[in-house]
Amino acid sequence: MSSDEFRSLVIGKTEFEATSQANTVYKALAHARMVGAGLARSASGGVPPDLPAGQHPEQPMAMAGVNEDQLVSFDRDKPRPFTLSEFETHIRERQAKRNGPNWTELTQSEFQKDYASILNKFRVLKTDPRVQFLMEEHGPDAPSLSDVLSQFLNVDGADDAFLKIIDISGLPNEVAGPLTGAIARLLFQYKLHQTREERERDPVLFVCEEAHRYVPNRGDAQYEMAQSAVRRLAREGRKYGLGLMLVSQRPSDIEDTVISQCNSWIVLRLANSTDQEHVSRILPDSLTGMTKMLSSLPRQEALFVGEAAAIPSRIRLRTLSRDQLPDSHDISFAEGWSSEGTTAASLTTIVGRMTAL
């Protein structure tokens, strides 16, 4: 994660966020990444006895052979591994200090005011099983950046599945936003650092299902990181070989800046007048007549317009057999209500899943 994404995760955007809290996270993250890169000494053990006069203990102490310029020019946003224990230790043992004859511990009231809320939220995240995959310590056996990226790509043709699905539907909103932003930004950085030839061999299409959740037309602070990352994909991704597909049943709820960057459209029936007007404003004026039929389109029929269509067309989507349908297809209410329904045994099994440790 970038420093902004990590700050959003740790502090949270649903409550008041002071500049001092953000700076606390930034300084601890930069230090932890410097330690992980072998540039700075660990914060464990408190204030070092050889701390230069006048230097705050929160400032990194260079390892032997490392000059200050390397620390000053260090980019905290690059995807370098670090340990969460070092991040927390820096806050407790280096930042939470007061100056006097010597650097001493803050009073309880000072600590509660400036640092306790961050560490409390950090502790809650570390013990939340839903986000355990984000809060595991990075050890020698942890996946490398290449391992992480390979999960989204088809490397060396080793995987027959060219479609990679990331299901974040069960994650809390304060985690789903930063995680989506991190994935989108990581893919953008990957494409940015490719050569022209590498991009041409490896185009990637980033699909946002329920796009109004990640790039809402009305600001939602919990998805600020996702919104920024997806917005950049919409504006700049194509020239680097990174495409963006937005899928939503409510196009009027998607941010105008992002949706206006789309150059091809497949529009199925829209019953809501607000959605119809929104689509009409974005499509070319010459297609006004076609957009009038959006409310009366039969099931599986759509308008196909834009660069991907040779000519604006009314198309019919082919019917898939039951074994071809994705697990996300709509549940048939008629079939369900005509079946035996829920039994006592199945109810017990489901409750067991809901309450499982």
C-alpha positions as CSV (number, residue, x, y, z in Angstrom):
1,M,0.0,0.0,0.0
2,S,1.0,3.6,-0.5
3,S,1.3,5.8,2.5
4,D,-2.1,7.4,1.8
5,E,-3.8,4.0,1.5
6,F,-2.2,2.7,4.7
7,R,-3.1,5.9,6.5
8,S,-6.7,5.6,5.4
9,L,-6.8,2.0,6.6
10,V,-5.2,2.7,10.0
11,I,-6.9,6.0,10.9
12,G,-10.2,5.5,9.0
13,K,-12.0,8.2,7.1
14,T,-15.3,8.0,8.9
15,E,-14.1,10.0,11.9
16,F,-12.2,13.2,12.4
17,E,-8.7,12.9,11.0
18,A,-6.2,15.3,12.4
19,T,-3.1,16.3,10.4
20,S,-1.0,15.2,13.4
21,Q,-2.5,11.7,13.2
22,A,-1.7,11.4,9.5
23,N,1.9,12.6,10.1
24,T,2.3,10.0,12.9
25,V,1.4,7.2,10.4
26,Y,3.5,8.6,7.6
27,K,6.6,8.9,9.8
28,A,6.2,5.4,11.3
29,L,5.6,3.8,7.9
30,A,8.6,5.5,6.3
31,H,10.8,4.4,9.2
32,A,9.5,0.8,9.0
33,R,10.2,0.6,5.3
34,M,13.7,2.1,5.8
35,V,14.4,-0.6,8.4
36,G,13.0,-3.3,6.0
37,A,15.3,-1.9,3.2
38,G,18.4,-2.1,5.5
39,L,18.8,1.7,5.6
40,A,17.8,2.6,9.2
41,R,18.3,1.1,12.6
42,S,15.3,-0.5,14.4
43,A,13.3,1.5,16.8
44,S,13.3,-1.3,19.4
45,G,15.0,-0.4,22.7
46,G,13.8,3.1,22.9
47,V,15.9,6.3,22.4
48,P,19.4,5.2,21.3
49,P,22.2,6.5,23.6
50,D,24.2,7.8,20.6
51,L,21.3,10.0,19.4
52,P,22.9,13.3,18.1
53,A,22.2,16.4,20.2
54,G,19.1,18.3,19.0
55,Q,17.7,15.4,16.9
56,H,14.3,14.0,17.7
57,P,14.3,10.3,18.3
58,E,11.6,9.8,15.7
59,Q,14.1,10.6,13.0
60,P,15.7,7.5,11.4
61,M,19.2,6.5,12.5
62,A,21.2,5.4,9.5
63,M,22.8,2.0,9.4
64,A,26.6,1.8,9.0
65,G,27.6,2.7,5.4
66,V,24.3,4.5,4.7
67,N,24.5,8.3,4.3
68,E,21.9,10.8,5.2
69,D,21.1,11.6,1.5
70,Q,19.7,8.1,1.1
71,L,17.4,8.6,4.1
72,V,16.2,12.0,2.9
73,S,15.5,10.8,-0.6
74,F,13.7,7.6,0.5
75,D,10.3,7.2,-1.1
76,R,7.8,5.8,1.4
77,D,5.2,5.1,-1.2
78,K,7.2,2.4,-3.2
79,P,6.0,-1.1,-2.6
80,R,8.8,-2.2,-0.2
81,P,8.1,-4.8,2.5
82,F,8.1,-3.8,6.2
83,T,6.9,-5.3,9.5
84,L,3.9,-4.0,11.4
85,S,5.8,-4.5,14.7
86,E,8.4,-2.0,13.6
87,F,5.6,0.4,12.6
88,E,4.0,0.2,16.1
89,T,7.3,0.3,17.9
90,H,8.3,3.5,16.2
91,I,5.1,5.2,17.4
92,R,5.5,3.9,21.0
93,E,9.2,4.2,21.6
94,R,10.4,7.0,19.2
95,Q,7.5,9.4,18.5
96,A,5.8,9.4,21.9
97,K,8.6,11.2,23.6
98,R,8.9,14.6,25.3
99,N,12.0,16.8,25.4
100,G,13.7,17.8,28.6
101,P,17.1,17.1,30.1
102,N,16.6,13.8,28.3
103,W,13.9,12.4,26.0
104,T,11.3,10.9,28.4
105,E,7.9,9.2,28.1
106,L,4.8,11.3,27.5
107,T,2.3,11.7,30.3
108,Q,-0.8,9.5,30.1
109,S,-3.0,12.4,29.0
110,E,-0.5,13.5,26.3
111,F,-0.3,9.9,25.0
112,Q,-4.1,9.5,24.9
113,K,-4.5,12.7,23.0
114,D,-2.0,12.2,20.2
115,Y,-1.3,8.4,19.8
116,A,-3.7,6.2,21.7
117,S,-6.5,6.3,19.1
118,I,-4.1,5.3,16.3
119,L,-2.7,2.4,18.2
120,N,-6.2,1.3,19.3
121,K,-7.5,1.2,15.8
122,F,-4.3,-0.6,14.7
123,R,-4.8,-3.2,17.4
124,V,-8.5,-3.7,16.3
125,L,-7.4,-4.3,12.7
126,K,-4.7,-6.8,13.7
127,T,-7.3,-8.9,15.6
128,D,-10.1,-8.7,13.0
129,P,-10.2,-12.0,11.1
130,R,-11.8,-10.4,8.1
131,V,-8.6,-8.4,7.4
132,Q,-6.1,-10.9,8.7
133,F,-4.6,-11.2,5.2
134,L,-3.7,-7.5,5.3
135,M,-2.3,-7.4,8.8
136,E,0.0,-10.5,8.8
137,E,3.6,-9.8,9.6
138,H,6.0,-9.8,6.6
139,G,8.5,-12.6,7.2
140,P,11.1,-14.4,5.1
141,D,8.4,-16.7,3.7
142,A,6.0,-13.9,2.8
143,P,5.2,-13.5,-0.9
144,S,7.4,-11.2,-2.9
145,L,6.1,-8.3,-5.0
146,S,6.5,-10.6,-8.0
147,D,4.4,-13.3,-6.3
148,V,1.7,-10.7,-5.6
149,L,1.6,-9.4,-9.1
150,S,1.5,-12.9,-10.6
151,Q,-1.8,-13.4,-8.9
152,F,-3.3,-10.8,-11.3
153,L,-1.4,-11.8,-14.4
154,N,-0.9,-14.9,-16.6
155,V,2.9,-15.4,-16.2
156,D,4.7,-17.7,-18.7
157,G,1.3,-19.1,-19.8
158,A,1.3,-21.3,-16.6
159,D,-2.3,-20.6,-15.9
160,D,-5.1,-21.3,-18.3
161,A,-7.4,-18.9,-16.5
162,F,-7.0,-15.5,-18.1
163,L,-9.8,-14.1,-16.0
164,K,-8.8,-13.4,-12.3
165,I,-11.6,-12.6,-9.9
166,I,-11.0,-10.8,-6.6
167,D,-14.0,-11.2,-4.3
168,I,-14.1,-8.4,-1.7
169,S,-17.8,-8.5,-1.1
170,G,-17.4,-9.8,2.5
171,L,-14.9,-7.1,3.5
172,P,-15.9,-4.1,5.6
173,N,-16.1,-0.8,3.7
174,E,-13.1,0.8,5.4
175,V,-10.9,-2.1,4.1
176,A,-12.5,-2.7,0.7
177,G,-11.8,0.9,-0.4
178,P,-8.1,0.9,0.4
179,L,-7.6,-2.6,-0.9
180,T,-9.3,-1.8,-4.3
181,G,-7.2,1.3,-4.5
182,A,-4.0,-0.6,-3.8
183,I,-4.7,-3.2,-6.4
184,A,-5.6,-0.6,-9.1
185,R,-2.5,1.5,-8.3
186,L,-0.2,-1.5,-8.2
187,L,-1.3,-2.6,-11.7
188,F,-0.9,0.9,-12.9
189,Q,2.7,1.1,-11.5
190,Y,3.4,-2.3,-13.1
191,K,2.3,-1.0,-16.5
192,L,4.1,2.3,-16.0
193,H,7.4,0.5,-15.5
194,Q,7.1,-1.7,-18.6
195,T,8.7,-0.9,-21.9
196,R,6.6,-0.2,-24.9
197,E,7.2,-3.8,-26.2
198,E,6.3,-5.3,-22.8
199,R,3.0,-3.4,-22.7
200,E,2.1,-4.5,-26.2
201,R,2.6,-8.2,-25.2
202,D,0.7,-7.9,-21.9
203,P,-2.4,-5.7,-22.0
204,V,-4.6,-5.8,-18.9
205,L,-8.3,-5.0,-18.5
206,F,-9.4,-4.0,-15.0
207,V,-13.1,-4.7,-14.5
208,C,-15.0,-3.0,-11.6
209,E,-18.3,-4.8,-10.9
210,E,-20.7,-2.7,-9.0
211,A,-18.6,0.3,-10.1
212,H,-20.8,2.9,-8.2
213,R,-19.4,1.4,-5.0
214,Y,-15.8,2.3,-5.9
215,V,-16.2,5.5,-7.9
216,P,-19.5,7.1,-6.5
217,N,-20.8,10.2,-8.0
218,R,-21.3,11.6,-4.5
219,G,-18.3,11.6,-2.3
220,D,-17.9,8.6,0.0
221,A,-14.8,9.1,2.2
222,Q,-14.4,5.3,2.8
223,Y,-13.7,4.8,-0.9
224,E,-11.4,7.8,-1.4
225,M,-8.4,5.7,-2.2
226,A,-10.2,3.5,-4.7
227,Q,-11.8,6.5,-6.3
228,S,-8.4,8.2,-6.9
229,A,-6.8,5.0,-8.3
230,V,-9.7,4.1,-10.6
231,R,-10.0,7.7,-11.8
232,R,-6.3,7.6,-12.8
233,L,-6.9,4.4,-14.7
234,A,-9.7,6.0,-16.6
235,R,-7.6,9.0,-17.6
236,E,-4.2,7.5,-18.3
237,G,-4.5,3.7,-18.4
238,R,-5.1,3.2,-22.1
239,K,-1.7,4.5,-23.2
240,Y,0.0,2.1,-20.9
241,G,-2.0,-1.0,-22.0
242,L,-4.3,-0.9,-18.9
243,G,-8.0,-0.8,-19.8
244,L,-10.9,-0.1,-17.5
245,M,-14.4,-1.6,-17.6
246,L,-17.2,-0.3,-15.4
247,V,-20.2,-2.5,-14.7
248,S,-23.2,-1.0,-12.8
249,Q,-27.0,-1.1,-12.8
250,R,-27.0,2.6,-11.7
251,P,-24.8,4.6,-14.1
252,S,-26.1,7.9,-12.6
253,D,-24.3,6.9,-9.3
254,I,-20.9,6.6,-11.0
255,E,-18.6,9.7,-10.9
256,D,-19.1,11.8,-14.1
257,T,-15.3,12.3,-14.5
258,V,-14.7,8.6,-14.7
259,I,-17.8,7.5,-16.7
260,S,-17.1,10.2,-19.3
261,Q,-13.8,8.6,-20.2
262,C,-15.5,5.4,-21.4
263,N,-15.3,5.1,-25.2
264,S,-17.6,2.1,-25.7
265,W,-20.9,1.3,-24.1
266,I,-23.2,-1.8,-23.8
267,V,-26.4,-0.5,-22.3
268,L,-29.2,-2.9,-21.3
269,R,-32.7,-1.9,-20.2
270,L,-32.8,1.0,-17.8
271,A,-36.1,1.7,-16.1
272,N,-35.0,4.6,-13.9
273,S,-35.5,7.9,-15.7
274,T,-32.4,9.4,-13.9
275,D,-30.2,6.7,-15.3
276,Q,-31.7,7.1,-18.8
277,E,-31.0,10.9,-18.7
278,H,-27.5,10.3,-17.4
279,V,-26.7,7.9,-20.3
280,S,-28.3,10.3,-22.8
281,R,-26.1,13.1,-21.7
282,I,-22.9,11.1,-22.2
283,L,-23.6,9.4,-25.5
284,P,-23.3,11.4,-28.7
285,D,-26.2,13.6,-29.7
286,S,-26.7,11.6,-32.9
287,L,-27.8,8.6,-30.8
288,T,-30.6,10.4,-28.9
289,G,-33.2,8.5,-30.7
290,M,-31.7,5.1,-29.7
291,T,-31.5,6.1,-26.0
292,K,-35.3,6.6,-26.0
293,M,-35.8,2.9,-26.3
294,L,-33.8,2.0,-23.2
295,S,-36.8,1.6,-21.0
296,S,-38.5,-0.8,-23.4
297,L,-35.6,-3.1,-24.3
298,P,-36.4,-6.8,-23.8
299,R,-34.3,-8.9,-21.6
300,Q,-30.9,-9.8,-23.0
301,E,-31.1,-7.0,-25.6
302,A,-28.8,-3.9,-25.4
303,L,-27.5,-0.9,-27.3
304,F,-23.8,-1.3,-28.4
305,V,-22.1,2.0,-29.3
306,G,-18.6,3.5,-29.3
307,E,-15.2,2.7,-30.6
308,A,-15.6,-1.1,-30.2
309,A,-18.8,-1.1,-32.3
310,A,-18.4,-0.8,-36.1
311,I,-21.8,1.1,-36.1
312,P,-24.2,1.8,-33.3
313,S,-26.2,-1.4,-33.0
314,R,-29.0,-3.0,-31.1
315,I,-27.7,-6.4,-30.1
316,R,-29.0,-9.5,-28.4
317,L,-26.8,-11.4,-25.8
318,R,-26.7,-15.1,-26.4
319,T,-28.3,-17.4,-23.8
320,L,-25.9,-19.5,-21.7
321,S,-26.5,-23.0,-20.6
322,R,-26.9,-23.5,-16.8
323,D,-23.4,-25.0,-16.5
324,Q,-22.0,-21.8,-18.2
325,L,-23.6,-19.4,-15.9
326,P,-21.4,-17.7,-13.3
327,D,-22.1,-18.3,-9.6
328,S,-23.2,-14.7,-9.4
329,H,-26.2,-15.2,-11.7
330,D,-29.6,-14.2,-10.3
331,I,-31.4,-16.7,-8.0
332,S,-34.7,-17.9,-9.5
333,F,-37.4,-17.0,-6.9
334,A,-40.0,-19.1,-8.7
335,E,-37.9,-22.2,-8.6
336,G,-36.9,-21.6,-5.0
337,W,-40.4,-21.1,-3.8
338,S,-41.6,-24.3,-5.5
339,S,-38.9,-26.4,-3.9
340,E,-38.9,-27.9,-0.4
341,G,-37.3,-24.8,1.1
342,T,-35.1,-24.6,4.1
343,T,-35.0,-27.7,6.4
344,A,-34.0,-27.7,10.1
345,A,-30.8,-29.5,9.3
346,S,-29.7,-27.0,6.6
347,L,-30.6,-24.1,8.9
348,T,-28.3,-25.5,11.6
349,T,-25.5,-25.9,9.1
350,I,-25.9,-22.3,7.9
351,V,-26.0,-20.9,11.4
352,G,-22.8,-22.9,12.1
353,R,-21.1,-21.1,9.2
354,M,-22.3,-17.8,10.5
355,T,-20.9,-18.3,14.0
356,A,-17.8,-20.3,13.2
357,L,-14.6,-19.2,14.7
